[in-house]
Amino acid sequence: MKLIYVCSPCRGNPPYSRTQTEENIRDARFYCKAILVKGHIPIAPHAFYQGLLSEDTPEQRAKAIEIGLSLLSKCDALWVFGETISEGMKKEIARAKVFGIPVLYRDGV
């Protein structure tokens, strides 16, 4: 089984809303389930650790991004989901390229 990093919006782009974040987390969990069905292991820090660190506190958001990028370094591929590429997603995509991790853009799953 391959480790697949789920790159999808968490809070999205401004203006931020709690409703949008909740929808994005629900979508990320849907993507995780689809990856499981395909026989791989999903890694989605923004969905798994939601509520442990605050997206609204700069230091905690930076820590969350650091954790995600550390997990990304262990993955076999990064799959990008959604129509919007957030600032956080841009960082993940750029880091995947630095690590030599394949980046795949997924319309659905």
C-alpha positions in Angstrom: 0.0 0.0 0.0 1.2 3.5 -0.8 1.0 6.5 1.5 -1.0 9.2 -0.2 -0.9 12.7 1.1 -4.3 14.4 0.7 -3.8 18.0 -0.4 -7.1 19.8 -0.2 -8.3 23.1 1.4 -8.7 23.3 5.1 -9.8 26.8 5.9 -9.6 27.8 2.2 -8.8 31.4 1.1 -10.1 34.6 2.6 -12.7 35.4 3.7 -12.5 32.5 6.1 -15.6 31.0 7.6 -16.2 28.2 10.0 -18.8 26.7 7.7 -16.4 26.5 4.8 -13.7 24.9 7.0 -16.2 22.3 8.2 -17.2 21.5 4.6 -13.5 21.3 3.6 -12.8 18.8 6.4 -15.8 16.7 5.4 -14.5 16.7 1.8 -11.0 15.7 3.0 -12.5 12.7 4.9 -14.4 11.7 1.7 -11.1 11.8 -0.2 -9.5 9.7 2.5 -12.2 7.1 2.2 -11.8 7.0 -1.6 -8.0 6.5 -1.2 -8.7 3.6 1.2 -11.0 2.0 -1.3 -8.3 2.2 -3.9 -6.0 0.2 -1.5 -3.8 3.0 -0.3 -3.2 4.7 3.1 -4.4 8.4 3.2 -2.5 11.0 5.1 -4.6 14.1 5.8 -3.3 16.1 8.7 -5.8 18.8 8.3 -8.6 16.3 8.7 -7.0 14.0 11.3 -5.8 16.7 13.7 -8.7 19.1 13.3 -9.4 20.9 16.5 -6.1 20.1 18.2 -4.4 23.2 16.8 -6.1 26.5 15.9 -6.1 27.8 12.3 -6.8 31.2 13.8 -3.6 31.4 15.9 -0.5 32.1 13.7 1.8 30.0 15.9 -0.5 27.0 16.0 -1.2 27.2 12.2 2.6 27.3 11.6 3.0 24.2 13.8 0.2 22.4 11.9 1.8 23.2 8.6 5.2 22.0 9.9 3.6 18.7 11.0 1.9 18.2 7.7 5.1 18.8 5.8 6.9 16.4 8.0 4.3 13.7 7.2 4.4 14.6 3.5 8.1 13.7 3.5 7.2 10.1 4.2 4.5 9.8 1.5 4.7 8.1 -1.9 2.5 10.7 -3.7 0.5 13.9 -3.1 -3.0 14.0 -4.5 -4.5 17.5 -5.0 -8.3 17.7 -4.6 -10.7 20.6 -5.2 -11.1 23.5 -7.5 -9.3 26.0 -5.2 -5.6 25.9 -4.4 -5.2 27.5 -1.0 -2.0 29.1 0.3 -1.4 26.1 2.5 -1.9 23.7 -0.5 0.6 25.7 -2.5 3.2 25.1 0.3 2.5 21.4 0.3 2.7 21.1 -3.5 6.0 23.1 -3.6 7.5 20.9 -0.8 6.4 17.7 -2.6 8.3 18.8 -5.7 11.4 19.6 -3.5 11.1 16.1 -2.0 10.7 14.5 -5.5 7.2 13.2 -4.6 4.8 12.9 -7.5 2.0 15.4 -7.5 -1.3 14.3 -9.1 -4.3 16.5 -9.6 -7.6 14.7 -9.0 -10.9 16.0 -10.4 -12.9 13.5 -8.4 -11.3 10.5 -6.8 
